[in-house]
Amino acid sequence: QVRLVESGGGLVQAGGSLRLSCAASGTIFNLGVMGWYRQAPGKPRDLVAVCLSNSNTNYADSVKGRFTISRDNAKNTVYLQMNSLKPEDTAVYYCMVSHGAMNYWGKGTLVTVSS
């Protein structure tokens, strides 16, 4: 069982920055994909960014050039640095990690960007 704890959400003005963290704990051997998804009210959950075990990354077009995903394998932690935030980035952000054949999700952290 893998448990995920997210932190770093909050309220920020447009143009500001936030850094999200997600720490995995439990019986962990090797984490595979680590990533962030987000869900705005009334919308489906969408991919924001993922980081593979070889550190290759992939981003949604809407966040390219503004968000950076990174991971610290020694700490079983994934980060999302969010710069130049826009009101449309407002959402609950969920951490996801793959471990073995399972995907695990965090409970989410709210990011609110005011105009």
C-alpha positions in Angstrom: 0.0 0.0 0.0 1.3 3.5 -0.9 0.0 6.6 0.7 0.4 10.0 -0.8 0.3 13.3 1.0 0.1 16.5 -1.0 1.0 20.0 0.2 1.6 23.5 -1.2 -1.8 24.5 -2.5 -3.4 27.8 -1.6 -4.6 31.2 -2.9 -2.4 33.2 -5.2 -2.8 36.2 -7.4 -2.5 35.9 -11.2 1.1 35.9 -12.2 2.2 34.4 -9.0 3.9 31.1 -8.2 3.2 28.0 -6.1 5.1 24.8 -5.5 3.2 21.6 -4.9 4.8 18.6 -3.2 3.6 15.0 -3.0 5.4 12.5 -0.7 4.8 8.8 -1.0 5.1 6.5 2.0 4.5 2.9 2.7 6.1 -0.3 1.4 7.8 1.1 -1.7 10.2 -0.6 -4.0 10.4 1.5 -7.2 8.0 4.1 -8.1 7.2 4.4 -11.8 5.4 7.3 -13.2 4.8 10.2 -10.9 2.5 13.0 -12.0 0.0 15.7 -11.3 -3.6 16.0 -12.5 -6.2 18.7 -11.9 -9.9 19.0 -11.8 -11.8 22.2 -12.0 -15.4 22.5 -10.9 -17.7 20.8 -13.4 -14.8 19.5 -15.5 -13.1 16.1 -15.8 -9.8 15.4 -14.2 -7.0 16.2 -16.7 -3.3 15.5 -16.9 -1.1 18.4 -15.9 2.4 16.8 -16.0 4.1 13.5 -15.6 7.6 12.4 -14.8 8.8 8.9 -15.8 11.2 6.9 -13.8 14.0 7.9 -16.2 13.0 11.6 -15.5 11.5 12.2 -18.9 8.6 14.5 -18.6 5.4 15.3 -20.4 3.2 18.4 -20.0 -0.3 19.5 -21.0 -0.1 22.2 -23.7 -1.8 24.7 -21.4 1.0 24.6 -18.8 4.1 24.2 -21.0 6.7 26.8 -20.3 5.0 27.8 -17.0 5.0 24.6 -14.9 7.9 22.3 -14.1 7.6 18.8 -12.7 10.5 17.1 -10.9 11.1 14.1 -8.6 13.4 13.1 -5.8 13.6 9.3 -5.9 15.5 9.2 -2.6 12.6 11.0 -0.9 9.8 9.3 -3.0 8.6 12.8 -3.7 7.3 14.6 -6.8 7.1 18.4 -7.1 5.2 20.8 -9.4 6.6 24.3 -9.7 3.9 26.5 -11.0 4.8 30.0 -12.3 2.9 32.7 -14.1 -0.3 31.3 -12.7 -3.6 32.2 -14.4 -7.2 32.1 -13.1 -7.9 29.2 -15.4 -5.3 27.1 -13.4 -7.7 27.1 -10.5 -8.5 23.5 -9.6 -7.9 20.7 -7.2 -4.5 19.2 -8.0 -4.1 15.5 -7.5 -0.8 13.6 -7.2 -0.6 10.2 -8.9 2.1 7.6 -8.7 2.4 4.2 -10.2 3.9 1.3 -8.1 3.9 -2.2 -9.5 0.6 -2.7 -11.3 -1.3 -0.1 -9.3 -1.9 3.6 -9.6 -2.3 5.6 -6.4 -3.9 8.9 -5.9 -3.6 11.6 -3.3 -6.6 13.4 -1.8 -5.9 16.6 -3.7 -4.8 20.1 -2.8 -6.8 23.2 -3.9 -5.1 25.9 -5.9 -7.0 29.1 -6.4 -5.7 31.8 -8.7 -7.4 35.2 -8.3 -7.5 37.7 -11.1 
